[in-house]
Amino acid sequence: MDRRTFLFGLGAAGLTVLNATAHAAPQAGIAKRAANAGALGLVPGTPRYGRLLVLVELKGGNDGLNTVVPYADPRYAALRPRLALKREQVLPLSESIGLHNALEALLPLWQARQLAVVQGVGYPDPDLSHFRSIDIWETASSAHETRSDGWLARTFATAPVPAAFAADGVVLGAADMGPFEGPGSRAIALANADQFLRQARLAQPGGEAARANPALAHLLKVEQDVSAAASHLAGAVTASRLATVFPGGPFGQAVKTACQLVASNAGVACLRLTLNGFDTHQNQLGAQAGLLKQLGEGLAALQAGLSELNHWNDTLVLTYAEFGRRPKENQSGGTDHGTAAPHFVLGGRVAGGLYGAAPALDRLDGNGNLPFAVDFRQLYATALDNWWGIPSRDILGGRFAPLPLLA
């Protein structure tokens, strides 16, 4: 049995672990150790991993033009005779830009200036394949480079998370490791806390067969160590109780689990949540409205839960997706794969407002796609340089200027 087979087997059972460098199980009192000065970045030169990073993947490629709506631009209505939202269907952010009204739950965060809207996020020579494009976003590579290691795996290999943390990263709502993929991170996929705990209990160390095979024994030792960490996390999650009311559905459950993880004080540097279903080639209006409602209510609950835990000021939330959608609607009442799109940045230390540039509908390329205004790696540089205090140049393979998103 090779390593790939081993990991696949765990993944099929609902428990996905990553990397052969996992540490032993956390012990009682881990919260106190995790909150030491180094983890909080109080020691000069140490990463500020006491600050949480939350990534929210909008899987399928969200339509940005009907999320942050250029309602006053006549070209918008001309490109979308059936899909364009009218002035009364949006929540105005300025005299020309408004949020889809399904995102109403985010309005208090906007008014509190804890929500930044970064318009026109993309990269040069974009690829419109789901698989290739998400690889580019999650490895932070250029369109002409192929990498297998995620940008967070490289981060944790360069600047390790304190060993007292239960995990470097936890994936909620997806089985793939995305930006955690690679040899530099200790990441766990936690789809369902109860299921996860049951499966962790099933993972037992090997017997005679393992002792006779060093390679197998090593793999099983890794399984044992990470499963012990998984048991700790799952147990902590199930034991955590919050007064915040969370939305129903898979995304609301993932947000609830994220807050429970923070409440457990187990120590996690980054959480990744996924909301599926944004590949809206047909009948987009109703489908996207439902997804955006889940997104808005989920993020609002995340803010409420982390505020209840007094952790909102130490949290930075970034949304991302493989691409946006094409400005011109298609014949099926939907939109096809496009390029640039807006993304949201939230948190207690975020300097809210509009960033980037409004959609340049007068400058579509030969395929009818939007130019980008902000390279997506600038968002990552903001998280690395300004949030965690980790130099981003080598991790991202070049200099990408952080955005002035943090107060």
Secondary structure, DSSP 8 states (H G I E B T S, - for coil): --HHHHHHHHHHTTEEE--TT------TTHHHHHTSTTTTT-STTS--TTSEEEEEEEET---STTTEE-TT-HHHHHH-TTT---GGGEEESSSS-EEEGGGGGGHHHHHTT-EEEEEEEE-SS----HHHHHHHHHHT--TT----S-HHHHHHHHS---TTSSEEEEEES-SS-GGG-STT--EEEES-HHHHHHHHHH-----HHHHH-HHHHHHHHHHHHHHHHHHHHHHHHHH---SS---SHHHHHHHHHHHHHHHHT--EEEEEEEEE----SSSHHHHHHHHHHHHHHHHHHHHHHHHHTT-GGGEEEEEE-S--B-SS--TTSS--B-S-EEEEEE-TTB--EEEE----TTS--TTS----SEEHHHHHHIIIIIII----HHHHTS-----S-B-
